[in-house]
Structure formats: structure tokens, C-alpha cells
Amino acid sequence: MNIPADLKYTESHEWVRVESDGTLTVGITEYAQDALGDIVFVELPAIGKSFTAGDDAAVVESVKAASDIYAPVSGTVTAVNQSAADAPDSINADAYAAWLFKLKPADANAVNGLLDAAAYGKVTENH
């Protein structure tokens, strides 16, 4: 399973990339995509919406189930990937390229509390 070392992760299977401007790009991991199967629908959050860490921020639906996507940290949505919503199968093709939304974190240091690739690998081993 692909777990890129340059990303951060949550136990609920979101990946987070810290961008040069301090925003966070969020998507679902390959593990989550594999578990869901063929993704057929994506509901993205509204730009400008604020979330507390752990809030339901988006929804991904597959032929098997619907799954909430959680805000990895508290922050405000600054962008959404409309192309992922328009072509949900892009997440199946490459879960790490098909990001869902970007957050401006309320606390820039909050990302330090997320899992690194090694710790996330241990989470997936236990499932």
C-alpha cells in the first residue's frame, strides 16, 4: 500500500499536505479508497466554511457505502477540488492526486499532532 512519507495522516484515513503558504490540502488515503471501492459521488464543503478538528467536512460515496471525510484540524475552507466532484473516479485512479479541499488552519502548529507515514502504516495494519 502506498503511504507517501511527505504527507500527514489521520486515524480516520485522511491525508494532509502542508503547502508552502501554510494551507493544508486534504484528501482520502489509498487505504480508504481501497476499502470504499468504486467512488461514485463526492460532496465537497463550501468555500469559507469553518470546521473544528473532527467535524464532518465532506462526503464520499461508493457503490458500497457513504463515508464522512473529517476536518483534520480546525480551520476554514479556502478551496475545493471541483474536478474530483465532477469525476469521482479520479479518486480511485490516484487517491493522493485527487485532493478534496484546502483548509487554512486556525493554528498552524495543529498539523504537528497528525500522524506521520510510519504511524499511519501501523493504523492500517490493525484493520
PELINMO-V213415 format. One record per pair of residues at least 12 apart in sequence whose C-alpha atoms are under 10 Angstrom apart, sorted by the first residue. I is the first residue (numbers start at 1). J is the second residue. Records with the same first field share a line. If there is no record, write none. Layout:
I: J / J
This chain:
1: 29 / 30 / 31 / 34 / 121 / 124
2: 29 / 30 / 31 / 95 / 96 / 117 / 121
3: 15 / 29 / 30 / 31 / 96 / 116 / 117 / 118 / 120 / 121
4: 29 / 96 / 116 / 117 / 118
5: 116 / 117 / 118
6: 18 / 116 / 117
7: 25 / 26 / 96 / 114 / 115 / 116 / 117
8: 24 / 26 / 72 / 111 / 112 / 113 / 114 / 115 / 116 / 117 / 118 / 119 / 120
9: 26 / 27 / 28 / 29 / 72 / 111 / 113 / 114 / 115 / 116 / 117 / 118 / 119 / 120 / 121
10: 28 / 29 / 54 / 70 / 71 / 72 / 73 / 113 / 114 / 115 / 116 / 119 / 120 / 123
11: 72 / 114 / 115 / 119 / 120 / 122 / 123 / 124
12: 28 / 29 / 32 / 54 / 68 / 69 / 70 / 71 / 72 / 120 / 123
13: 27 / 28 / 29 / 30 / 31 / 32 / 33 / 69 / 70 / 72 / 120 / 123 / 124
14: 26 / 27 / 28 / 29 / 30 / 31 / 32 / 69 / 70 / 71 / 72 / 99 / 100
15: 27 / 28 / 29 / 30 / 72 / 95 / 96 / 99 / 114 / 115 / 116 / 117 / 120
16: 28 / 29 / 71 / 72 / 73 / 96 / 99 / 101 / 102 / 103 / 111 / 114 / 115 / 116
17: 96 / 99 / 102 / 111
18: 102 / 103 / 108 / 111
19: 102
21: 104
22: 103 / 104 / 105 / 108
23: 75 / 76 / 77 / 78 / 79 / 102 / 103 / 104 / 105 / 108
24: 72 / 73 / 75 / 77 / 78 / 101 / 102 / 103 / 104 / 105 / 108 / 111
25: 77 / 78 / 79 / 80 / 81 / 99 / 100 / 101 / 102 / 103 / 104
26: 69 / 70 / 71 / 72 / 80 / 81 / 96 / 98 / 99 / 100 / 101 / 102 / 103
27: 58 / 69 / 70 / 81 / 91 / 95 / 96 / 97 / 98 / 99 / 100 / 101 / 102
28: 60 / 69 / 70 / 91 / 95 / 96 / 97 / 98 / 99 / 100
29: 91 / 94 / 95 / 96 / 98 / 99
30: 91 / 92 / 93 / 94 / 95 / 96
31: 95 / 121 / 124
32: 67 / 95 / 124
33: 60 / 62 / 91 / 92 / 93 / 94 / 95
34: 92 / 95
35: 62 / 64 / 65
36: 60 / 61 / 62 / 63 / 64 / 65 / 66 / 67 / 92
37: 61 / 62 / 63 / 64 / 65 / 89 / 92
38: 61 / 62 / 63 / 64 / 65 / 88 / 89 / 90 / 91 / 92 / 93
39: 60 / 61 / 62 / 63 / 64 / 65 / 66 / 87 / 88 / 89 / 90 / 91 / 92
40: 60 / 61 / 62 / 63 / 64 / 66 / 85 / 86 / 87 / 88 / 89 / 90 / 91 / 92
41: 59 / 60 / 61 / 62 / 63 / 66 / 84 / 85 / 86 / 87 / 88 / 89
42: 58 / 59 / 60 / 61 / 62 / 66 / 67 / 82 / 84 / 85 / 86 / 87 / 88 / 89 / 91 / 100
43: 57 / 58 / 59 / 60 / 61 / 68 / 69 / 82 / 84 / 85 / 86 / 88 / 100
44: 57 / 58 / 59 / 60 / 69 / 79 / 80 / 81 / 82 / 84 / 85 / 100 / 101
45: 57 / 58 / 59 / 77 / 78 / 79 / 80 / 81 / 100 / 101 / 102
46: 58 / 76 / 77 / 78 / 79 / 80 / 101
47: 76 / 77 / 78 / 79 / 80 / 101 / 102 / 103
48: 75 / 76 / 77 / 78 / 79 / 103 / 104
49: 75 / 76 / 77 / 78 / 103
50: 71 / 74 / 75 / 76 / 77 / 78 / 103 / 104 / 105 / 106
51: 70 / 71 / 72 / 73 / 74 / 75 / 76 / 77 / 103 / 105 / 106
52: 70 / 71 / 72 / 73 / 74 / 75 / 76 / 105 / 106
53: 70 / 71 / 72 / 73 / 74 / 75 / 105 / 106 / 110
54: 69 / 70 / 71 / 72 / 73 / 74
55: 68 / 69 / 70 / 71 / 72 / 73 / 74
56: 68 / 69 / 70 / 71 / 72
57: 69 / 70 / 71 / 72 / 77 / 100 / 101
58: 70 / 71 / 100 / 101
59: 100
60: 85 / 88 / 91 / 100
61: 88
62: 88 / 89
69: 100
71: 101 / 102 / 103
72: 103 / 105 / 110 / 111 / 113 / 114
73: 103 / 104 / 105 / 106 / 107 / 108 / 109 / 110 / 111 / 113 / 114
74: 103 / 104 / 105 / 106 / 107 / 108 / 110 / 111
75: 102 / 103 / 104 / 105 / 106 / 107 / 108 / 110
76: 102 / 103 / 104 / 105 / 106
77: 101 / 102 / 103 / 104 / 105
78: 101 / 102 / 103 / 104 / 105
79: 100 / 101 / 102 / 103 / 104
80: 99 / 100 / 101 / 102 / 103
81: 98 / 99 / 100 / 101 / 102
82: 99 / 100 / 101
83: 98 / 99 / 100
84: 97 / 98 / 99 / 100 / 101
85: 98 / 100
